[in-house]
Amino acid sequence: MQELIDAMVEMMEDKVLELTKQYLEDGKDPVEVFRAYQSAMEEIGKRFEGGTYFIPELIMSGEMMKSGSEVIKPYLNGSESGAGTEKIGKFLLATIEGDIHDIGKNIVAMMMDLNGFEVLDLGVDVPADTIIEKAKEFGADIIGVSGLLTLAFDPMKGLVDKLKDAGLRDQYKVIVGGAQLDQQVCDYIGADAFVTDAVAGINQCKQWVA
């Protein structure tokens, strides 16, 4: 599987799909193929955190994983080890009201899905009341709220305050994401955690459901 991992890490999109199909046709365990993708994503995440890869590489790797997972899924359905693909938690995601940026949110949604979460993405410019209503319907474990603009901070705080007022705050972990966030803003909002990139968000959410 190392050839597949290396191809993905080096952004060789055509070779990644070619190798994926080849492995599966040769009878390789689809779960092992999928884990190779996850290993590659971990390395890409390290390079992103280390400053050698940037948003374009993160987007491209996410697209490769999405394409690869679509090839792998039919094989997983018939795999005895397919149980490893069971969802580990429910993650509701939205860009808060007043903000329409969605690139970061879309990367998070894709990567959370591929890392074992059942994801409900509500889109952009979503009011706090809608997020709370959908979280209850969905049975979310974690509410993820994205906002690129500093104008998003007060609506994010409003969401947490409404959860408290409704007696629901303890039912959900709340994680906020965006390039402008820091610990001081996170404390102001009242969220459980903040992240400034998708990889950190996935790691935090996995810790919560572990």
Residue frames relative to the residue before (quaternion, step in Angstrom):
aa qw qx qy qz dx dy dz
M 1.0000 0.0000 0.0000 0.0000 0.00 0.00 0.00
Q 0.5009 0.6913 -0.4232 0.3035 3.59 1.19 -0.36
E 0.6066 0.5623 -0.3546 0.4360 3.57 1.10 -0.70
L 0.6417 0.5123 -0.3080 0.4805 3.57 1.06 -0.80
I 0.6434 0.5217 -0.3186 0.4609 3.59 0.93 -0.91
D 0.6775 0.5000 -0.2926 0.4532 3.57 0.85 -1.00
A 0.6469 0.5289 -0.3205 0.4462 3.59 0.95 -0.86
M 0.6755 0.4841 -0.2987 0.4691 3.55 0.96 -0.83
V 0.6478 0.5214 -0.3218 0.4526 3.57 0.92 -0.87
E 0.7221 0.4148 -0.2337 0.5019 3.59 1.08 -0.74
M 0.4933 -0.7113 0.3939 0.3091 3.60 1.31 0.35
M 0.3768 0.7127 -0.4993 0.3175 3.60 1.07 0.77
E 0.2095 -0.8626 0.4479 0.1065 3.53 0.49 1.31
D 0.6844 0.4865 -0.2958 0.4554 3.62 0.81 -0.99
K 0.6684 0.5018 -0.3041 0.4571 3.57 0.94 -0.88
V 0.6029 0.5666 -0.3553 0.4350 3.60 1.06 -0.74
L 0.7001 0.4530 -0.2758 0.4780 3.59 0.83 -0.95
E 0.6198 0.5501 -0.3339 0.4492 3.57 1.03 -0.80
L 0.6903 0.4718 -0.2794 0.4721 3.58 0.89 -0.96
T 0.6127 0.5576 -0.3468 0.4399 3.58 1.02 -0.81
K 0.6815 0.4783 -0.2841 0.4755 3.57 0.84 -0.99
Q 0.6427 0.5362 -0.3207 0.4434 3.56 0.97 -0.86
Y 0.6623 0.5092 -0.3066 0.4562 3.59 0.87 -0.97
L 0.6895 0.4902 -0.2850 0.4507 3.57 0.86 -0.98
E 0.6587 0.4993 -0.3053 0.4729 3.59 0.99 -0.81
D 0.6669 0.4867 -0.2920 0.4828 3.57 1.18 -0.59
G 0.5898 -0.6305 0.3424 0.3706 3.59 1.29 0.07
K 0.3414 0.7332 -0.5177 0.2790 3.58 1.20 0.38
D 0.5771 -0.5789 0.4476 0.3625 3.58 -1.16 0.65
P 0.4309 -0.7266 0.4656 0.2639 3.65 -0.59 1.08
V 0.5972 0.5566 -0.3677 0.4453 3.59 1.12 -0.58
E 0.6460 0.5071 -0.3168 0.4745 3.59 1.04 -0.79
V 0.6198 0.5278 -0.3417 0.4695 3.58 1.05 -0.73
F 0.6577 0.5055 -0.3054 0.4675 3.56 0.96 -0.90
R 0.6448 0.5180 -0.3245 0.4589 3.58 1.01 -0.77
A 0.5812 0.5576 -0.3746 0.4593 3.59 1.14 -0.54
Y 0.6217 0.5244 -0.3276 0.4808 3.56 1.05 -0.77
Q 0.6602 0.5091 -0.3079 0.4583 3.57 0.92 -0.90
S 0.6323 0.5242 -0.3282 0.4666 3.60 1.03 -0.79
A 0.6441 0.5144 -0.3146 0.4707 3.56 1.02 -0.83
M 0.6521 0.5168 -0.3128 0.4581 3.58 0.97 -0.86
E 0.6152 0.5414 -0.3454 0.4574 3.59 1.06 -0.71
E 0.6678 0.4902 -0.2963 0.4753 3.58 0.96 -0.89
I 0.6340 0.5148 -0.3226 0.4785 3.58 1.02 -0.82
G 0.6306 0.5376 -0.3221 0.4578 3.57 1.04 -0.80
K 0.6416 0.5178 -0.3179 0.4682 3.58 1.03 -0.82
R 0.6624 0.4952 -0.3059 0.4715 3.56 0.99 -0.83
F 0.6144 0.5352 -0.3397 0.4698 3.56 1.10 -0.69
E 0.6834 0.4789 -0.2829 0.4729 3.56 0.88 -0.97
G 0.6929 0.4801 -0.2685 0.4661 3.58 1.14 -0.68
G 0.5356 -0.6752 0.3773 0.3390 3.55 1.29 -0.04
T 0.5550 0.5966 -0.4135 0.4063 3.60 1.22 0.29
Y 0.7211 0.2501 -0.2050 0.6128 3.57 1.29 -0.30
F 0.2192 -0.7890 0.5675 0.0860 3.54 -1.17 0.65
I 0.7998 -0.3096 0.1987 0.4744 3.58 -1.30 -0.11
P 0.6437 0.5241 -0.3638 0.4227 3.69 0.80 -0.77
E 0.6609 0.4909 -0.3114 0.4747 3.59 0.97 -0.82
L 0.6357 0.5279 -0.3293 0.4569 3.57 1.05 -0.78
I 0.6472 0.5055 -0.3137 0.4766 3.58 1.00 -0.83
M 0.6779 0.5008 -0.2979 0.4482 3.57 0.86 -0.95
S 0.6569 0.4998 -0.3180 0.4665 3.58 0.96 -0.83
G 0.6251 0.5333 -0.3325 0.4630 3.56 1.06 -0.72
E 0.6496 0.5061 -0.3085 0.4761 3.57 1.02 -0.81
M 0.6336 0.5193 -0.3327 0.4671 3.60 1.02 -0.77
M 0.6656 0.4959 -0.3073 0.4653 3.57 0.96 -0.85
K 0.6249 0.5337 -0.3327 0.4625 3.57 1.06 -0.75
S 0.6697 0.4903 -0.2923 0.4750 3.58 0.91 -0.94
G 0.6672 0.5110 -0.2949 0.4546 3.54 0.95 -0.90
S 0.6572 0.5198 -0.3194 0.4425 3.56 0.95 -0.86
E 0.6212 0.5392 -0.3421 0.4543 3.58 1.12 -0.63
V 0.6370 0.4996 -0.3150 0.4954 3.58 1.17 -0.63
I 0.7021 0.4939 -0.2606 0.4419 3.57 0.98 -0.91
K 0.5861 0.6513 -0.3676 0.3117 3.60 0.96 -0.88
P 0.6653 0.4955 -0.3427 0.4409 3.67 0.79 -0.82
Y 0.6508 0.4982 -0.3102 0.4817 3.58 1.11 -0.65
L 0.6146 0.5588 -0.3444 0.4375 3.58 1.06 -0.71
N 0.6221 0.5763 -0.3396 0.4068 3.56 1.00 -0.82
G 0.7517 0.3484 -0.2074 0.5201 3.55 1.13 -0.60
S 0.5342 0.6499 -0.3908 0.3736 3.57 1.25 0.13
E 0.4906 -0.6648 0.4780 0.2980 3.56 -0.94 0.88
S 0.7082 0.4222 -0.2650 0.5000 3.56 1.11 -0.62
G 0.3406 0.7707 -0.4730 0.2573 3.57 1.24 0.30
A 0.4958 0.6646 -0.4274 0.3602 3.56 1.23 -0.30
G 0.5797 0.6082 -0.3604 0.4052 3.53 1.23 -0.49
T 0.6516 0.5171 -0.3174 0.4554 3.57 1.26 -0.23
E 0.3719 0.7287 -0.4984 0.2868 3.61 1.22 0.18
K 0.5367 -0.6500 0.4375 0.3132 3.55 -1.06 0.81
I 0.3337 -0.7738 0.5142 0.1597 3.55 -1.01 0.88
G 0.8021 -0.0888 0.0581 0.5877 3.58 1.25 -0.18
K 0.4214 -0.6926 0.5277 0.2533 3.56 -1.32 0.27
F 0.0915 -0.8152 0.5712 -0.0290 3.53 -0.70 1.19
L 0.1266 -0.7800 0.6107 0.0516 3.56 -0.66 1.14
L 0.0723 -0.8261 0.5577 -0.0365 3.55 -0.84 1.04
A 0.1447 0.7774 -0.6041 0.0989 3.57 -1.06 0.77
T 0.3643 -0.6290 0.6199 0.2957 3.52 -1.34 0.36
I 0.4881 -0.7233 0.4124 0.2617 3.54 -0.68 1.17
E 0.6796 -0.4951 0.3684 0.3965 3.55 -1.28 0.50
G 0.7588 0.3470 -0.2762 0.4770 3.56 -0.93 0.95
D 0.7340 0.3168 -0.1971 0.5675 3.59 1.32 -0.17
I 0.1478 -0.8202 0.5488 0.0650 3.60 -0.84 0.92
H 0.4165 0.7008 -0.4833 0.3192 3.60 1.20 0.28
D 0.0200 -0.8507 0.5249 -0.0196 3.60 -0.83 0.90
I 0.4222 0.7130 -0.4870 0.2762 3.64 1.17 -0.03
G 0.6882 0.4692 -0.2850 0.4743 3.58 0.80 -0.97
K 0.6414 0.5329 -0.3200 0.4497 3.57 0.97 -0.88
N 0.6752 0.5057 -0.2984 0.4464 3.57 0.92 -0.89
I 0.6148 0.5248 -0.3441 0.4778 3.57 1.08 -0.69
V 0.6523 0.5168 -0.3105 0.4594 3.58 0.93 -0.92
A 0.6514 0.5253 -0.3214 0.4433 3.60 0.87 -0.94
M 0.6758 0.4977 -0.2908 0.4593 3.56 0.88 -0.95
M 0.7229 0.4545 -0.2575 0.4523 3.56 0.83 -1.02
M 0.6068 0.5348 -0.3578 0.4667 3.60 1.11 -0.60
D 0.6327 0.5301 -0.3218 0.4637 3.58 1.00 -0.84
L 0.7185 0.4528 -0.2501 0.4649 3.55 0.87 -0.96
N 0.6879 0.4361 -0.2813 0.5074 3.59 1.27 -0.24
G 0.7456 -0.4901 0.2063 0.4018 3.57 1.15 0.60
F 0.5845 0.5817 -0.3807 0.4184 3.58 1.24 0.06
E 0.3661 -0.6413 0.6148 0.2772 3.53 -1.24 0.53
V 0.1344 -0.8431 0.5207 0.0026 3.56 -0.51 1.24
L 0.0763 -0.7431 0.6626 0.0544 3.53 -1.08 0.85
D 0.1029 -0.8050 0.5842 0.0089 3.57 -0.45 1.28
L 0.2362 -0.8138 0.5210 0.1026 3.58 -0.49 1.22
G 0.5686 -0.6185 0.3832 0.3838 3.59 1.24 -0.09
V 0.6547 -0.5219 0.3939 0.3794 3.56 -1.25 -0.54
D 0.8200 0.2475 -0.1886 0.4803 3.54 -1.36 0.35
V 0.3213 0.7777 -0.4716 0.2637 3.56 0.99 0.93
P 0.4194 -0.7200 0.4945 0.2472 3.64 -0.72 1.02
A 0.6331 -0.5572 0.3878 0.3719 3.56 -1.17 0.63
D 0.6382 0.5432 -0.3348 0.4308 3.60 0.95 -0.86
T 0.6496 0.5100 -0.3136 0.4686 3.58 1.02 -0.81
I 0.6324 0.5329 -0.3307 0.4547 3.59 0.97 -0.85
I 0.6760 0.4925 -0.2957 0.4616 3.59 0.90 -0.92
E 0.6501 0.5226 -0.3133 0.4541 3.57 0.93 -0.90
K 0.6986 0.4635 -0.2692 0.4740 3.58 0.90 -0.96
A 0.6027 0.5569 -0.3589 0.4448 3.61 1.09 -0.64
K 0.6511 0.5026 -0.3082 0.4780 3.57 1.03 -0.80
E 0.6664 0.5052 -0.3023 0.4575 3.59 0.90 -0.92
F 0.7104 0.4761 -0.2365 0.4613 3.55 0.97 -0.98
G 0.3242 -0.7426 0.5131 0.2832 3.56 1.13 -0.64
A 0.1327 0.8500 -0.4985 0.1072 3.55 1.08 0.79
D 0.3456 -0.6864 0.5979 0.2280 3.54 -1.25 0.59
I 0.7946 0.1320 -0.0151 0.5925 3.53 1.06 -0.90
I 0.1796 -0.7408 0.6362 0.1193 3.55 -1.11 0.79
G 0.1018 -0.7945 0.5980 0.0282 3.56 -0.70 1.12
V 0.0538 -0.8100 0.5838 -0.0105 3.57 -0.73 1.06
S 0.1820 -0.8002 0.5687 0.0557 3.53 -0.78 1.13
G 0.1555 0.7734 -0.6084 0.0872 3.53 -1.18 0.64
L 0.2757 -0.7895 0.5276 0.1493 3.57 -0.62 1.10
L 0.7169 0.4607 -0.2421 0.4639 3.56 1.07 -0.77
T 0.5552 -0.5897 0.4600 0.3639 3.58 -1.15 0.57
L 0.5607 0.6046 -0.3817 0.4177 3.59 1.21 -0.43
A 0.5975 0.5871 -0.3547 0.4153 3.59 1.25 -0.36
F 0.5254 0.6810 -0.4108 0.3023 3.60 1.16 -0.49
D 0.6909 0.4791 -0.2948 0.4540 3.61 0.83 -0.91
P 0.6506 0.4887 -0.3380 0.4729 3.66 0.91 -0.71
M 0.6102 0.5339 -0.3493 0.4697 3.59 1.09 -0.67
K 0.6451 0.5032 -0.3099 0.4845 3.57 0.97 -0.89
G 0.6283 0.5509 -0.3258 0.4423 3.56 1.03 -0.81
L 0.6205 0.5384 -0.3349 0.4614 3.58 1.06 -0.75
V 0.6767 0.4847 -0.2921 0.4710 3.59 0.85 -0.98
D 0.6430 0.5228 -0.3223 0.4575 3.59 0.98 -0.84
K 0.6623 0.5015 -0.3073 0.4640 3.59 0.98 -0.81
L 0.6048 0.5359 -0.3491 0.4745 3.58 1.10 -0.64
K 0.6468 0.5104 -0.3103 0.4742 3.58 1.00 -0.84
D 0.6707 0.5159 -0.2963 0.4430 3.57 0.87 -0.98
A 0.7084 0.4414 -0.2504 0.4905 3.56 1.10 -0.72
G 0.4814 -0.6864 0.4228 0.3441 3.59 1.29 0.00
L 0.5410 0.6542 -0.3638 0.3834 3.57 1.26 0.45
R 0.4188 0.7616 -0.4447 0.2162 3.59 1.23 -0.25
D 0.7015 0.4836 -0.2788 0.4431 3.59 0.95 -0.84
Q 0.5876 0.6071 -0.3656 0.3906 3.59 1.23 -0.26
Y 0.7954 0.2510 -0.1077 0.5410 3.58 1.17 -0.53
K 0.3459 -0.6320 0.6385 0.2707 3.49 -1.28 0.54
V 0.1592 -0.7855 0.5926 0.0801 3.57 -0.95 0.86
I 0.0245 -0.7875 0.6154 -0.0219 3.56 -0.74 1.11
V 0.1554 -0.7890 0.5907 0.0658 3.57 -0.89 0.95
G 0.1062 -0.8176 0.5656 0.0166 3.55 -1.00 0.87
G 0.3822 0.7001 -0.5447 0.2589 3.53 -1.14 0.73
A 0.6063 -0.6185 0.3724 0.3334 3.54 -1.07 0.77
Q 0.6818 0.5092 -0.2845 0.4414 3.60 1.14 -0.59
L 0.5610 0.6567 -0.3682 0.3442 3.59 1.25 -0.24
D 0.0362 0.7492 -0.6613 -0.0087 3.51 -1.30 0.55
Q 0.7387 -0.4229 0.2663 0.4524 3.60 -1.26 0.07
Q 0.6238 0.5486 -0.3433 0.4382 3.59 1.00 -0.75
V 0.6652 0.4823 -0.2941 0.4882 3.58 0.97 -0.86
C 0.6175 0.5490 -0.3344 0.4534 3.58 1.03 -0.81
D 0.6536 0.5031 -0.3053 0.4760 3.58 0.97 -0.86
Y 0.6339 0.5323 -0.3210 0.4602 3.58 1.02 -0.83
I 0.6753 0.4872 -0.2844 0.4752 3.58 0.97 -0.91
G 0.3666 -0.7335 0.4884 0.2984 3.56 1.02 -0.85
A 0.3883 0.7277 -0.4749 0.3067 3.57 1.25 0.45
D 0.5739 -0.5914 0.4420 0.3543 3.56 -1.29 0.34
A 0.7957 -0.0548 0.0597 0.6003 3.58 1.13 -0.62
F 0.1771 -0.7428 0.6279 0.1500 3.53 -1.31 0.35
V 0.0600 -0.7765 0.6253 0.0503 3.57 -1.22 0.52
T 0.2881 -0.7582 0.5602 0.1682 3.53 -1.21 0.53
D 0.7737 0.1746 -0.1738 0.5837 3.60 1.26 0.20
A 0.6733 -0.5515 0.3360 0.3600 3.54 -1.25 0.59
V 0.6343 0.5557 -0.3400 0.4163 3.58 0.96 -0.85
A 0.6631 0.4942 -0.3035 0.4732 3.58 0.93 -0.90
G 0.6287 0.5494 -0.3307 0.4399 3.58 1.05 -0.76
I 0.6537 0.5062 -0.3079 0.4708 3.56 0.95 -0.86
N 0.6566 0.5164 -0.3143 0.4511 3.58 0.89 -0.92
Q 0.6590 0.5081 -0.3123 0.4583 3.59 0.95 -0.87
C 0.6875 0.4879 -0.2929 0.4510 3.59 0.85 -0.93
K 0.6191 0.5369 -0.3426 0.4594 3.58 1.08 -0.68
Q 0.6183 0.5348 -0.3395 0.4651 3.57 1.06 -0.75
W 0.6640 0.5244 -0.3124 0.4319 3.60 0.92 -0.85
V 0.7670 0.3615 -0.2074 0.4879 3.62 0.93 -0.79
A 0.4259 0.7260 -0.4569 0.2879 3.58 1.27 -0.11
